[in-house]
Amino acid sequence: MTLLLATLPGYVLDDAKRPLFLLLVGFIVTFLIARLNTRLTRAHGRSHLRLPSVVTPGGLHIHHAVFGIVAMVVAGILEFAVQPGSPWLETIAFFFGCGAALTLDEFALVLHLEDVYWKGEGRKSIDAVILGITFMTLLLTGLLPATFSSLGDYITLSRWVLSALVLSGACFVIISYLKGKLFVGTVGIFVPPAAFIGALRLAKPGSPWARWRYRASPAKIERARRRDEGFHQTWERRKHRLWDIIGGKPHLPLPHLDGHRDKHDHAAPESPPEDPRESHG
């Protein structure tokens, strides 16, 4: 760890950024270990990482999101109750990152309230993890403070003008989210033009914005559908291929959601009911 820290830029090593960096390290390392463990378990019926079992003697399967929630709660309580200095602050941040990774790795299970880990819907967990890594990385680089500080060097702005810029940027981010553009909205928090572009473009047809705003405009909803079937679904399939490399390819059906499944999900062959080899930590 000392060697790693020695190779980092100075702004990561300052007191303000060091806990966030270690939180990100804990998040990424824990996610990689968790996915490697579940993929080995899926392939061989057991993990070669020698991780502790999460199946109780009574047969209850405790998902690793439970351990993640406990880790985040404990770390959060310790931070607020003790407010420690270095190095305990960095240690707590690291374990909070570990807990966040375990929780977001099973985000899809919490969202659907079903074990969809190895189903097509389980890719939402990878979405959540990538968004989390993106958000923390952009915070670590300090793009947003640098943008406004550099703006202030060249233009004399009143407090009200600066506040208006911040609020308008927040509005563009929210609109991007409502239009179903989660990644663009997240990047837009730190690079405001990205959120502005996302807010101007057509919403995805299944997004809240499309349901609220396009109901009285059949032409817009039709344009949104055509764009989704062309550009968006092409990139969605490419994204899913990358997500499958990272997290493993889904292979189990979810019967009651089959009618809402994307075309590329239908291509996956159905498998028999889960057996103990399909369990994950």
TAVEN-V770086 format. One line per field, one symbol per residue. psi: psi as a letter, one per 20 degrees, with the letter a starting at -180 (. if undefined). burial: b if it has 24 or more other ideal C-beta (glycine too) atoms within 12 Angstrom, else e. Layout:
psi=???
burial=???
//
This chain:
psi=hggghhiqqhhhirhhhghhghggghggggggggggghhhghhiiqqjikqqqkprhjjpooqihghgggggggggggghghmraqjhghgggghghghhghghhkghghgikqnkgkrhiiihghggggggggghghhhikgghhghghhhhhpoprhhgghhgghhghghgghgghjjmggghghihhnhhghgghhhrqqqhjqhghhghjhjnhgghgghgghghegghghgggghgghhggiqpqjqqngijhijqqhhhhipqqrrqqrhhiqr.
burial=eeeeeeeeeeebeeeebbbbbbbbbbbbbbbebbbbbbbebbeeeebeeeeeebeeeeeeeebbbebbbebbeebeeeeeeeeeeeeebbbbbbbbbbbbbbbbbbbbbbeeeebbbbbbbbbbbbbbbbbbbbbbbbbbeebbeebeeeeeeeeeeeeeeeeeeeeebeebbebbbbbbbbbbbbbbbbbbebbbebbebbbbbebebbeeebeeeeeebeebeeebeeebeeebeebbeebbebbbbbbbbbeeeeeeebeebeebeeeeeeeeebbbb
//
